[in-house]
């Protein structure tokens, strides 16, 4: 392969990461790691860049892009990425933490992984349940996976907020062209209008979990939204968890 740069969409789950990766990969100078599903997750176990290229990239491109959302939950993967020549730019897309948690529970339920109702599933005890060894991360970490400040801390400590791209799901859905072309500029790509694409893996509607459960989730996750608002001020207007408390 010739000279290239690397970027990885590291998360979060149920935040539009697949749509973002596909929109970015529509650029003629971007090559997307294969297979798209199951995700490569290469850096969970290895940092060998030659093997990385052989296994997951079948075309030469200026920017080599991977999407593996487990990385956000596994800071050891960030350490392995450091061995890639030229470094890797992490890209993270975040969603209102309460809505993300509900979407995660709904997705697990619809795919036969979850049989607990929301009022029981959204608890620390329920999140400790065993899960199949074939899965790289628990399908039950609805709250833990929405605690963005904890998940992002090792990444920010390594790269700083200037060394990574932090996007919002709500902005991507409202104006995908502007968001993706802004990301293209951050990645030093020539600007290219992305193709129109439908949302991926989206549930038809957000499940009504009841006001008691919503109040519990808001109380549990509000501080996570506030933490993100310190360096992404737009969330104060875009995330209902914060907007509803003003």
Steps between C-alpha positions, in 0.01 A plus 500: 500500500610857438500783749180529698350623822278319749177581680276278712138553602529368857138544609259538642258218455147601391628847412501489119855370465419269207327779307789736572759248379307429180455870424868564556600195296303639204796735448721381209815532712371288790532123531276325754633203698338167416295325607259772601310239702610347723718798578877442470584576869865442404648716776329305776779244471776630270690808389685347204442752222615273215253232607233766546534611139513146363191385685270796465587725205473383142557830325757778510354827627621824653293443815445152641188494716380239747180491704505288818288639781639265766818708503338782699446255786850351479777753569762229438408529131616864499845392617525247216404763243807703591716255305341596168742722302371855493253426777125444494238772540213381720151606395218474752133576448280548806128513560284625786602242766144420609379444144812295426435273800139442398600431140762251619247316719245501217757366251603219738135413557411498129798275426416241764782590741286665768189374678484741794260796499652847506418562867727208596757512221617854582682416822862434592408150617339410168805629315716242680330207325707244312501520121620266223879463478473549123405866559776759548293710739184462706166568329367600846725799576228754431603746772873436495512553123325838541758625753696685237730697730641178647532330160665800335744581779790273390458609138502870586795454736694345211402725208334805653169620360688654206641160408164336445173581327187514719168512316135491603240253373231767507704729273577215260133411462394864456772603254714206382660688212632782719620266777679260265664775296617663822656170601660470157669835562629383841645191330664715231295354219381693197138592561260253339122512530396165652233283345154501655460200731229367727564439869652161581384253770242752618192388692171613349413697813637572847340274757294671773666372817277696738554823691649330810770333290565825309540690827747236626702519180508880498616508861765235438638641175447875518851561633640313196326743268625793706857369480485479120347849478823644643682432173206451259268790591244407233368216714327752726255569218495162329477251786158479671665381823646851538242704310219377727680620814555861393 
